[in-house]
Amino acid sequence: MNNRGWLALLALGVLALLALDSFFIVNQTEKAVLKQFSRIDKSDIEPGIYFKWPMVEEVVRVDGRALVYDVATQSFLTAEKKLLNVDAFVVWRINNVQRYIVSVGGGSSNAQVMEGRARQLLDPRVNEALRNEFASRTVFQVVAGESNVEKLEGDKALLRDPVTGEVTEVPKNQLDESIIRAAEGETLNGDAADGKMASDQREALMDQVRAEVNKSTMEDLGIEVVDIRVKQVDWPDQVRGRVFDRMRAERQRDAAAHRSQGREEAEKIRAGADRKRSEILAEAYRKSQATRGEGDALAAATYAEAYNQDKEFFRFYRSLQAYKESFKDKEDVLILEPDGEFFRYLKGSQGQ
């Protein structure tokens, strides 16, 4: 092939590259901007196929879907000055693609590089918001999602630990306003404020953290934080053992109290059952004696009536019964005088 052929082939290759670089496709899951000499010429490009100037204009694509990443575990102080390890995750998405590329891109067109930088910029904002919100809540409010304000006294608040029963005094201005309002509602309205006191403090905490983070990220980075959730709240290793020991001791005290109460109730029930048994047996014995007495009286009356009808026959019949009872066993031995009254009817047919 001569030089002219090589030149023609090279020209065709260049034209093919220019043709391929003269259009671009934006997918449904992407957000894109069109840059011309490092200046954004068109932003928020809708999904579809578009034409551009080859070698002059450049397309920068980023992921337009909601993205999730885990925040590194951080330690925060609560309103009672107790340290907690908090593990959370963030759901975010790009709200303003032009601002996002300018603020986060740093001249890069790689979507993964920009995503990594975005996480680095989000981390301190999320941690600061979590730190501020945890500092205005107690451990019980963070973990159980309910208020544990025992009482409000002037500028102080009394917090009762539901596990140990310990009461802690903290400045009122350190607590979140929603907690103070709920506590004041309980003080004023009594049981009518139970619903407010039982409101989910964790939901309010997450909403406030998200709102606080969005104040800076929406304006500065073009990022919208969709949600922030706490996955796990745990005690630091250096205090976890002491906390568990205290909880274990409290549970043992509760168990001992319940056992003692159970034994007391059991003794009451047993004593009541014994008393009722004695009463039932006494009443049954009384009725049996009365019945036996009536039977004996009836038997005596029957015997008396029979005796009066034929005294001799009655004596004979009674003697036969005595003989039967006395001689029913071979081993029975009677030591009596032969001339005794007992053998009267054995001496003759006339009982002589």
Buried (B, 14 or more C-beta within 10 A) or exposed (E): EEEEEEEEEEEEEEEEEEEEBBEBEBEEEBBBBBBEEEEBBBBEBEEEEBEBEEEEBBBBBBBBEEBEBEBEEBEBEBBBEBEBBBBBBBBBBBBBBBBBBBBBBEEEBEBEEBBEBBBEBBBEBBBBBBBBBBBBBBBBBBBBBBBBBBBBEEEEBBBBBBEEEEEBEBEBEBBBEBBBEBBBBBEEEEEEBEEBBEBEBBEBBBEBBBEBBBEBBBEEBBBBBBBBBBEEBEBEEEEEEEBEEBEEEBEEEEEEEEEEEEEEEEEEEEEEEEEEEEEEEEEEEEEEEEEEEEEEEEEEEEEEEBBEEEEEEBBEEBBEEEBEEEEEEEEEEEEEEEEEEBBBBEEEEEEE
